[in-house]
Amino acid sequence: MSDKYGRERLLIIDGELAEEEQKQEIQYQLYHDCYMYALRSILKDTLWKWVYQCAESACPVFWKSPVRKEEIMVSDR
């Protein structure tokens, strides 16, 4: 059996190798989920801190858009 890249894969239905592969897939999925939750919370905290700083600043804060090459007003205090 080959995967989508054309590489041949060895499938063992019953045996220790199949159990080990299943354990590795489960561990990878748990690691991936934990990593994504941690990254999401870090980005969320950073974004909220930036938004609060912009809201509390005395002067307007501008952000220069890298795509449109124009300044966007974030806060109008």
URBELWO-V528101 format. One line per field, one symbol per residue. burial: I if it has 24 or more other ideal C-beta (glycine too) atoms within 12 Angstrom, else O. A space follows every 50 residues. Layout:
burial: ???
//
This chain:
burial: OOOOOOOOOOOOOOOOOOOOOOOOOOOOOOOOOOOOOOOOOOOOOOOOOO OOOOOOOOOOOOOOOOOOOOOOOOOOO
//
